[in-house]
Amino acid sequence: MLALLVALFFDLGVIANTISLGVLFNYSLVDLGLIVKRYENPDDSGYWFYLILALYYVVSLLLGFSIYFGFPFYVWIIMGIILISIIAYFYIFCKQYYIPDGFECPGVPLVPFLGTTTTLLLCGSMAKVPWIFFLIYQGLMLLLYLCYGIWNSELNPKKKDSNNSNENEKLLTNS
């Protein structure tokens, strides 16, 4: 029924582009997750590693936007230099802490970084309307996730009271 209403009010091209944007966005997160899995230091809780990856992610997405919106060529060169320097940083200075025994991705970190860049270039080249729908959808899902977490949290005082009363009822019925 929901699919029928969506198809009734929205153009099929916009729906298809929004779905493509979501899939590409998720693939870029999978590629970035592979880098995190391989290079995250389990003994170090520093934030520089994540800051560098976030910078790479944002610059890749901005590169896609700059191509779509027609930024000057020197902006592309600057962003490309930033991306290449981050890849070189990982090759030269970072150590792989986790190397899997079974499945292996060749060319780590180059292949995941290039996968992230190409998918975000494609995301950035999408029109404005799919981005608006995508951001609205992501915002609604984030709100749903936060509400679910708040209501079902073990730290919720109402849930603690109901758990204690349920345990007391079980004790009374068992004795």
N, C-alpha and C positions, 0 to 999 in steps of 0.2 A: 504494500500500500504506500509506504514511504517512497519507494522508488518511482511509483506512478506519479506521485505529487511532484517529485523533483523533476521528472521528465516532462511534466506538463508545464512547469513554470520556467525552466531553464533550457537554454540552447544545448544541444548534444555536444557541440564543439567545445563549449565552455566546461561542461562536465568532464569530457575526455581530457582536456588540458589540465584540469584540476587534479584528476586522478593521476595523470602522468607526473605532475609536479610532486604529488605526495610520494609516489613510488621512487622517483629520482632522489628526492630528499632523504628517504629512508635508506636507499643504496649508499648515499654519501655518508650517512651515519654508520653504516656497517663497515665501510672502508676505514673510517676514522676509528671505529672500535677495534679493528684489527691492529692498528698502530698502537692504540692504548694497551691492548692485550700483550703485545710483544715488548713494548718499551717501558711500560710502567714499572717503576722501582717499588717493590713491595715494602722495602725498609724505609723509604723516604716519603714523607707526607707533604713535600713541597708543592707549590702551586705553579711553578714556572713551566713545568711540562704541559699542564693543561692550558696555561696561558698561551704558549707557543702554538699548540694545536688549535685553540680558538682563533688566534690571529690568522693561521693558515686557512681555516674554514671561512672566516669573514672576508679575507682578501680574495679567496676563490669565488665567493658569491658576488662580491663587488666587481670582480673582473667580468663575470657574466652580465651584470647590470650595465657596466660601462660599455660593453659591446652592443647591448640592446639599445641603450640610450645614446650611443654615438659619442662617447667621450673622446678627447684628443688622444693621439697615438702615444704621446709620452706618458700618459697615465697607464696605458697597457704595459709599457716597458717597465715602469716603476713597480707595478703590481707583479709582473713576471719576475723581476729581480728579487722581490720579497719572497715569492713562492719558491724559487730556485734556491735561495739562501737557506730557507727553512729545511728543504729536502737535504741540502748539503750538510746542514747542522746535524740532522739525524744520522746521516751516513758517517760523519767524522767523529762526533762527540758522544753519541748515545750508544748504549750497550743494550743488546736484546737480552731481557731477563727471562723470557719464556720462549722456548723453541719447542714446538709440538713434536711428538713422536710419529704420529700418523700423517694426517693431512698437512701439507706444507704449501704456503703461498710463495711462489718464486718472486725474487726481486723485491723483497720487503726492505725498505719502506717505499721504494719507487712505485711499484704497482698500486698499492693502496692510495698513495698520494695522488698519482695520476688519475685513478678512479674517482677520488673525491673531487679533484679539479674538473674533470670532464662532466661529471654529473651536475656539479654546481654551475658550470658554464651553461649547460642545458637548462637548468632551473632559472638562471638569471636571464636567459633569452626568452622566457615566457612573457606573455602579455600581462597587463595589469589586472584584468578581471579574474583570471585563475589565482593570482596571488592574493587577491582580496578574499575570495572564497576559501582558499587554503588557510590563510591566517585566522579567519573567523572560525573555521573548523578546528584548528589547533587550539585556539583560545577556549572554545567550548569544551574540548576534550581535556584540557588542562584544568579547567574549572571543575569538571566532573571528577577528575582524578583527585584533586585537592579536597573536594567535599567528601568523597568516599573515604579518603585517608583520615580526615578529621573525625568523621562519625564512627569509623571502625577502628580507631586507634586504641591501643592498650592504655594510653595516657589520658584518654577521655574519662573524666570523673563519672559521668552518667553510666558509661559502660562498666566501670569498676564496681559501682553500686549494684548494677543488675547482675554482674557476675557473682558478687558476694551473696546476693539474695538467692540466686540459683543454686550456689553451693550449699547454702544453709538449708534450702528446701530438700536437696538430695540427701543431706545428712539426716534430716528429720524423717524422711520417708524410709531410709535404710535402717534406722534404729528401732 
